[in-house]
Amino acid sequence: MRAVLKYTALTLFAIPWVLVPIWLVVVNSFKPAGEAAELGLGLPRTWAIAENYGIVLDRGGYLMGLVNSLKVTVPIVVAVVFLGAAAAWAFGRSRSRWLQAAYFVMGLSILLPPSIIPTVYLLRALSLDGGSLGYVLTMTGCRLGAVIFLATGFVRAFPRDLEDAAAIDGASRPQVFVRILLPLLRPVLFVGSVILIINVWNDFFFALFLLQGSANATLPLSLFQFASGTLQSLNWNLVFAHVLLTTLPLVAVYVVAQKRVLAGLTEGALKG
Amino acid sequence: MVMRNRAAWLPWALPAIVLVTVFFVAPFLLNVRFAFSSWTSFRAEITWNGLENFRTLIDQDLLANAVTVTVLYAILCMAIQNTVSLSLALALQRTSGINTVFRSAFFLPTLISPLAAGYIWRGLLAPDGAVNSFLGVEWAWLGEPSTALVVVAFIDAWKWSGLITLVYIAGLNSIPKSLLESATVDGAGPWTRFRRVVFPLLAPALTFNVAVTLVGALSAYDVIAATTGGGPGDHTRALNVVMRQQWGQGFFGSASALGFTVTLLVIATAVPLVWWLRRREVTA
């Protein structure tokens, strides 16, 4: 009886919290502009699916945004995961004072907000401003700290016997890294990349300052430009179609991997 | 043995150290200089000008309001997010089929970009939108000074609550069952068990979540950009919103000063908070 009450309450909460927002987006992205302007939750009286999504694909810069988002997200995640794991190995095993000092700085970089304006200045000085390379390097530099911090804790908690044994057997350091360290760090690197992918895919603030022109615009930037393009009153049908298409890739990945994502995030890769 | 050779570790950490130094530490240090420098699009030369940027921002009534809005916003976000997430975590703590379905559903908003979340709720909360027609009122939630900031903070909390819930579930599941059982044997009811056993032992997750949500919300921008743009008036004009405006108008020094203010707020919030919350952490 108490369970019934609990799940009724949870369902009543989930309806406005999850279902209604999603429904609003989906159903209004199927309506013509005038009808979507009412922002109702009813089914469309006239369906305008092809028109709306056609406009978003055509004028909304969706496909270019998708390519640009992939073009920055993949390198950032790969760089953060591999460079972060390598650094975490060094920080976890070395007793050098210098490296420990560097590790402390990595920790600070998690907490302190990145300084966006001097970053623009710096990228301009390096002739990297406006394009995706500067953005990738900046995001990598700003996100490495968190993954290094999590992974170093893992390395330290793990005895080094396996690594030593492999070294005695003649394995080179890169071999030890690939065969022992990476598999050992897999859970924490997985959780790290889940959060990283969500953050980078959805990043708007950095992109707004660092990426210039529609040729470089990632999906959030393209959504913002598209929505801001129509002054004052939004074209809700088109904005929602863009929102849906922007969110869809991440949701698709999540649907496939949700078991591992949820288990990874709840089984305490954050402990320590 | 090779593995114990000190110098040999440096190459492994070097790429990460270089990237963090060039793209995080260097801008951070430059910001300290730019915040106290004259630098505009009209005069590209960067020269030291002391507190002039801050003085100008204060004279324009921008700084004090932005700090107040940012701090209030962060507190609201933290409070809403942690209340919702801890409640959900308590309800969904046990790993079972039905709980997994709910966890998965409540995680969905986390996948949505804060910008898109802003547009979605701007639609739901429009004067003639679904929320008002359900409540039978006609209230401009985002247009009225009394509700705009709370609503914007709510949207931010909505977007992140799914993730924070999972961190709380991890924290709850790390509490030894034996402790709860012995508390029950000693006659503790559900409320006493929560207050005396669960809550104190949840401190690491609580530390993490409170710090992360507060510090994250001090850098608020996206949701505000998608909903109010800083309005009505200046009621949701957080520091980063003013920073972007100053930047857009070519006042780069003032924009840096605002960024530096965010950094100061983060330090002032995070250091005592982590220290205080860590002190009341107990171990099982």
Interface residues (C-beta under 8 A of the other chain):
Chain A: K6 Y7 A9 L10 A14 W17 V18 V20 P21 I22 L24 V25 N28 E38 L39 G40 L41 A79 L83 G84 A86 A87 W89 A90 F91 R93 S94 R95 S96 L99 A102 V105 M106 S109 L111 L112 P113 P114 S115 I116 I117 P118 T119 Y121 L122 L137 T138 T140 G141 C142 L144 G145 I148 R160 E163 D164 A167 I168 R173 V176 F177 I195 I198 W201 N202 D203 F204 F205 L208 F209 L219 P220 L223 F224 A227 L234 W236 V239 F240 V243 T246 T247 L250 V251 Y254 Q258 V261 L262 L265 T266 E267 G268 L270 K271
Chain B: M1 V2 M3 R6 A8 W9 L10 W12 A13 P15 A16 I17 L19 V20 T21 V22 F23 F24 V25 A26 P27 F28 L30 N31 F34 A91 L92 T95 I98 T100 F102 R103 S104 A105 F106 F107 L108 P109 T110 L111 I112 S113 P114 L115 A116 Y119 I120 W121 R122 G123 L124 A126 D128 G129 A130 S133 W158 L163 L166 V167 I169 A170 N173 S174 P204 F208 V215 L218 S219 Y221 D222 A225 A226 N240 M243 R244 W247 F252 A255 S256 G259 F260 V262 T263 V266 I267 A270
